[in-house]
């Protein structure tokens, strides 16, 4: 089975590659730009995929090495038109492919100059002061929470013991009243007889 997809606005895509299928992604490239991409294949049998990049004239510009699950390609000054990146599964196992492709310049490491270091140091000092302040506040709130938690636990204990004492008091008063009423009734019945 053969699929073809144009990729213009998105820079990255991931898709499922079914068993023994080929999935192609087309990217339109302007003549003056550079084409670069990274891909990673995951799943069982992830090394059983052939990755090929074709130019607009269907000439192979890149082909993956055998037994690899990831790769990178860069084409300097590619021909203008639609370049196809094709992934072909050679076994019967389903895999997932993650592809990042771009027609801009690849990201480069930038060297920082002396003029850029001073504002960076100032901002770093501000950030460190803010982090220290946040750390002090966190410790303060942790201590405060501990004090309030202890106070709440003591209050709950006092309320519990007060409720137990009240319950025992009410129970003992009820028992005394019951005993008093039975004594009163028994003495009134003996006086009637």
C-alpha positions in Angstrom: 0.0 0.0 0.0 1.3 3.5 -0.8 0.3 6.7 1.0 1.3 10.3 0.0 0.9 13.3 2.2 2.0 16.9 1.7 3.6 18.6 4.7 3.7 22.4 4.3 2.9 24.2 7.5 3.7 21.6 10.1 7.3 20.9 11.1 6.7 17.6 12.8 4.4 14.6 12.4 4.1 11.1 13.8 2.2 8.3 12.2 1.7 4.5 12.3 3.4 2.5 9.7 1.5 -0.7 9.0 3.1 -4.0 8.0 4.8 -4.1 4.6 3.6 -0.6 3.6 5.2 2.5 2.3 4.3 5.9 3.6 5.6 9.1 1.9 5.5 12.7 3.0 6.0 15.5 0.5 7.6 18.9 1.4 7.7 21.8 -1.0 11.1 23.4 -0.9 12.2 26.8 -2.3 15.4 26.8 -4.3 17.4 29.0 -1.9 16.5 27.2 1.3 18.0 24.1 3.0 16.1 20.9 3.7 16.8 19.0 6.9 15.0 16.4 9.0 15.2 14.0 11.9 13.2 10.8 12.4 12.8 8.1 15.0 11.1 4.8 14.5 9.6 3.0 17.5 7.9 -0.3 18.1 8.8 -4.0 17.6 11.0 -4.5 14.6 11.9 -0.8 14.6 15.1 -1.5 12.7 13.2 -3.1 9.8 12.3 0.2 8.0 14.0 1.8 5.0 13.9 5.6 4.9 14.5 7.2 1.5 14.4 10.9 0.5 13.7 11.7 -3.2 14.2 15.0 -5.0 11.5 16.4 -7.4 13.0 14.4 -10.3 12.7 11.2 -8.2 16.4 10.9 -7.6 17.5 9.4 -4.3 19.1 12.1 -2.1 19.2 10.1 1.2 18.7 6.5 2.1 18.9 5.2 5.7 21.6 2.8 6.9 20.6 -0.8 7.6 19.5 -1.8 11.1 19.0 1.8 12.4 15.9 3.1 14.1 16.7 6.9 13.8 18.5 9.2 11.5 19.1 12.7 10.3 19.5 14.2 6.9 20.5 17.6 5.5 20.4 18.7 1.9 22.3 21.9 1.1 20.7 23.9 -1.7 18.1 21.4 -2.8 16.3 21.6 -6.1 13.1 23.6 -5.9 9.9 21.5 -5.8 8.4 18.7 -3.8 10.8 16.4 -2.0 9.4 13.1 -0.7 10.5 11.3 2.4 9.3 7.7 2.3 9.3 5.1 5.0 8.9 1.4 3.9 8.3 -1.4 6.4 10.0 -4.6 5.4 8.4 -6.9 8.0 4.8 -7.6 9.2 4.9 -5.6 12.4 3.3 -2.2 13.0 5.6 0.6 14.0 5.3 4.3 14.9 7.3 6.9 13.0 8.1 10.4 14.4 9.4 12.8 11.8 10.6 16.4 12.1 11.3 18.1 8.8 12.0 21.7 8.0 13.1 23.9 5.1 14.7 26.6 7.2 18.3 26.8 8.3 19.1 24.1 10.9 19.5 25.4 14.4 23.0 26.6 15.1 24.9 27.1 18.4 25.3 30.8 19.2 28.3 32.2 20.9 27.5 34.8 23.6 29.5 38.1 23.4 30.7 40.2 26.3 27.8 42.7 25.8 25.3 39.9 26.2 26.9 38.4 29.3 26.4 41.4 31.6 22.5 41.6 31.2 22.5 37.8 31.6 24.4 38.1 34.9 22.1 40.8 36.2 19.0 38.8 35.3 20.6 35.7 36.8 21.3 37.6 40.1 17.6 38.8 40.1 16.4 35.3 39.6 18.6 33.9 42.4 17.3 36.6 44.8 13.8 35.7 43.8 14.5 32.0 44.4 16.0 32.7 47.8 12.9 34.8 48.7 10.6 32.0 47.6 12.7 29.5 49.6 12.4 31.6 52.7 8.7 32.0 52.2 8.3 28.3 51.8 10.1 27.6 55.0 8.0 30.2 56.9 4.8 28.7 55.6 5.9 25.2 56.5 6.7 26.3 60.1 3.4 28.2 60.2 1.5 25.2 58.9 3.2 22.9 61.5 2.2 25.3 64.4 -1.4 25.5 63.1 -1.6 21.7 62.6 -0.4 21.1 66.2 -2.9 23.7 67.5 -5.7 22.1 65.5 -4.8 18.6 66.8 -4.8 19.8 70.4 -8.1 21.6 70.0 -9.6 18.4 68.4 -8.3 16.4 71.4 -9.8 18.8 73.9 -13.2 18.9 72.1 -13.2 15.1 72.1 -12.4 14.7 75.8 -14.9 17.5 76.7 -17.6 15.6 74.7 -16.7 12.3 76.5 -16.9 14.1 79.9 -20.2 15.6 79.0 -21.6 12.3 77.8 -20.4 10.6 81.0 -22.0 13.4 83.1 -25.3 13.1 81.3 -25.2 9.3 81.6 -24.5 9.4 85.3 -27.2 12.1 85.9 -29.7 9.9 84.0 -28.7 6.8 86.1 -29.0 8.8 89.3 -32.4 10.2 88.2 -33.5 6.7 87.3 -32.3 5.3 90.7 -34.0 8.2 92.5 -37.3 7.8 90.7 -37.3 4.0 91.5 -36.5 4.7 95.2 -39.3 7.3 95.3 -41.8 5.0 93.7 -40.8 2.0 95.9 -41.1 4.1 99.1 -44.5 5.6 98.0 -45.8 2.1 97.3 -44.6 0.8 100.7 -46.2 3.7 102.5 -49.5 3.0 100.8 -49.6 -0.6 101.9 
